[in-house]
Amino acid sequence: MSVTDFGAVANDGKDDYAAFAAAAKAAKEQKKTLYVPAGEFTLSKILTIDSIRLEGAGKESTVLVSTNPDGGSIDLKGDGVQLRNLKHAYQTTIPRGNGAHDKNNITVRSATNFVIDNVYVSKSSTAGIMMAYGSNNGVVSNNVVENTGADGIHMTTESHHITVENNTVTGVGDDGIAVVSYGTSPTPVNNITVRGNNIGNFSKARGISVVGGVDVLIENNKVADTMMAGIYISVEGSYNTLNVDRVKVVNNTIHHTGIQEPQNHPNVLVYGGKGTIDNVEFIGNTITDGAHRGIGVWGDGTIKKVKFERNTLVNKNGAATTFKNGIITLVDNIGF
C-alpha cells in the first residue's frame, strides 16, 4: 500500500504526519509493505514504524523532511521492521544538549531482525542512526550519513548481533561509527561487525570507536580526516563505560586522523581510562600519515593483551608508536 492512499501528498509543503501514521498502522494490521513514492513529504512529529517494511523510490527520489528539531526521529520497533530507499532530512536542527533520542534522525528501539538499507540520513540534532535498548539481529547497510549533531551510527544499551556495512559517514558531529556500553547496562554491546564503511571528511571525533564492548570485528573500513583517532578502543572513566574484550581490527586503512589539538591523538589509540581492555588484535591494517603520531596504547586502567600483526605504519609526524601500558605483542609489522 502507499502513503498516498491515506492522504499524503508530495511536494505541497503541508504536514503529512497523520497520513503516514495511519498508513503505518494499516500496513502492520494487514502485514503489507508501505510504499512512499518519489517527492518530498513533511513530518511534524516522530514517525514510528512497527514490524513493517517502509520503502521509498530511492534515496535521492523520496524525501521525508522533519520540521520539529526536538522530535523528528523515525523510530523502528518490533520484529522484522525495515526502512529502505529514501532520504530523511531535518529542516532545521538545534544544539545537541541532552542528547535525547527524539532528536536522532533514525532510532532503533528494541527492534529485532531489522534492516536499514540505502537511506540518506541528512542532519540531526543528535545521532544519525541510533540502535539502543537491546536492539538485535540487524543490518545497517549502504546508507549515507552526514551532518549529524552527534555520532553518525551508534550502538548502545545491550544491543547485539548487528552488522554495519558499506555505509558512508561524513562530516558528523562526534564519532563516525561507535559501539558504546555504559556502566548502567547489565551486559555490554556485543557481536558487532563494522565492515566496508567509508568514514571521515572532518568528522569531529573518532572514526570508529569501541568504548566498552565484547566480540567486535572492525574490517575493511576506510577512515580518513577525523579530528580524533581513526580507530579508538577504550574504557572511559569519565563516561563510566564497561570493559572491552575480543576486538579484532582487520585490513582497515586509517589515514591522516587525530587532527585536533591539543589532544593530538594518534591514528590508532587504545586507551584504558579505567576497567580492563583485553584481547585486542590489529591485523593487516595500513596506518598512514597521522596528524600527530602513529599508534598509541596508554592509560591508567588495566590493559592486557594487545597484538599488532602484519600492519604497515607510514608515520611522518611525532612518534611512530607509543606503548605505555599493556602486554604488547608485535609480529611482522612494517614501520614500527
VENURDA-V887466 format. One record per helix or strand. SS is the DSSP state (~ for helix, > for strand). FROM is the first residue (numbers start at 1). TO is the last residue. If there is no record, write none. Layout:
BEGIN
ss from to
SS FROM TO
SS FROM TO
END
This chain:
BEGIN
ss from to
> 2 2
~ 3 6
> 15 15
~ 17 30
> 34 36
> 39 43
> 47 50
> 53 56
> 62 66
> 74 77
> 79 79
> 82 90
~ 101 103
> 106 109
> 112 112
> 115 122
> 129 132
> 136 141
> 144 146
> 153 155
> 160 165
> 168 170
> 177 180
> 182 182
> 190 195
> 198 200
> 208 211
> 213 219
> 222 224
> 231 235
> 241 241
> 244 250
> 253 255
> 268 272
> 276 283
> 286 288
> 295 298
> 302 303
> 305 309
> 312 314
> 321 323
> 327 331
> 334 334
END
